[in-house]
């Protein structure tokens, strides 16, 4: 038995939503993974009379495809889609059976209008919380357009293929055999990469907003909800809804919720925002803001949105260590997400740059997978909480190097080592390894605001107690501001403050 009783009970409820019969075409061998996959598909078939099984020969073994009767839909799972990919499997079963995907009609039309053959393959790890978004988006495309096929490939199950194709980060997507992209991608972003985008003039023709929120993370979502509840015309423009929490796995300090995960919280934020009359404009990045009669926000697509007030909630991103080799070997051994990419470094030597909480959590996480972990900290002492340090120092395969300045990440086609300087003696040291995880904090996404609103020396937007910036009518909230601390709950509070500040500004002006 692969599925436990609780998951089976939930799954049986979901499978009742299936609309038509489907067939799982299974390609299995005599290996243990094939046996487990057969057990899984047999369990699925016993849970719904609408699921039939056929044996077939697919490109990879073990694999199975999910098809309409008499028709190959091009949705294939190579390996066993458990862990974070279990939801991808459930959605594929429902959508192939005829249940409509929960996607904006404009996106459905864009997918259906694609011409040509698109054979996508996505390498994933089952512990990757970014991978399901990509897998589910490409599966939806396969269901909607007969010219699109998609195969999810578990990199751990097909380790030799992953290594032969140079996969050192997940998700990594191939299109017709060529690398297409890596990292989290929404359906909108995939379509944009294929050249199918929303018309910029369509966006520019939108009526002016009362409040336009730039950024869709916790601060932006909170601001949008508070503004919309005032009954004023509210819009959100975001590169990706959810922001940086999409790259966060375990969240244990969100008050009132003992444990959740970033993608799950992001989904519930978007669902909450959509309860109100909020115009969400996704996959768009702001590039300029200017105050005229109204405030104009120009997007990189060329569209210009107008609003009486604007709330900037563009958040922050991982800080780069900015040494030779970091950019060159990104996704070729240099990584930023231990949960996503850690399984690809099983049995290998890796380093973590950074001795704060995120760095030490990453090192503890990686120590259970990697052969050896070296932590490199610039300061003379680690900055992480003592409980994390105690756990770290109890592990037999971890070395901590303090007072060390990273000089270079070395490699040829991929990472083969790291060079650091002992800050006390000036001596240079080199460690041979296969992976480097950078965990040194955040940098605000505010470069595009140069010369418009007042920022501090590290680029954070300076705000007052109402969230107001130096530009009248423009407010800011969250990790892009000079808030004392960067926490989800603080960002949400500041988003509410900025929305109330903007509403107050509107009624007074």
ABEGO torsion letter per residue (X at the ends): XABBAAAAAAAAAAAAABABBBBBBBBBBABAAAAAAAAAAAAAAAABAABBBBBBBBABOBBBBBBBBGBBAGBBBBEBBBEAAAAAAAAAAAAAAGBBBBBBAAAAAAAAABBEBBBBBBBBBAABAAAAAAAAAAAAAAAABAABBBBBBBAAABAAAAAAAGBABOBBBBBGGBBAEBEBBBAAAAAAAAGBBBBAAAAAABBBBABBBBEABAAAAAAAAAAAAAGBBBBBBBABBGEAAAABBBBAABBGBABBBAAAAAAAAAAAAAABBBBBBBGBBBABBBBBABBBBBBAAGBBBBBABBBBBAEBBBBBAGBBGAAAABGAGBBABAAAAAAAABGBBBBBBEABAAAAAAAAAAAAABABBBBBBABABBABBAAAAAAAAABAABBBBBGBBBABBBEBABBAEBBBBBAAAGBBBBBBBABBBBBAEBBBBAAAABGABBBBAAGBBBBBAAGBBABBGBBBBEAABABABBBAAAAAAAAAAAAAAAAAAAAAX
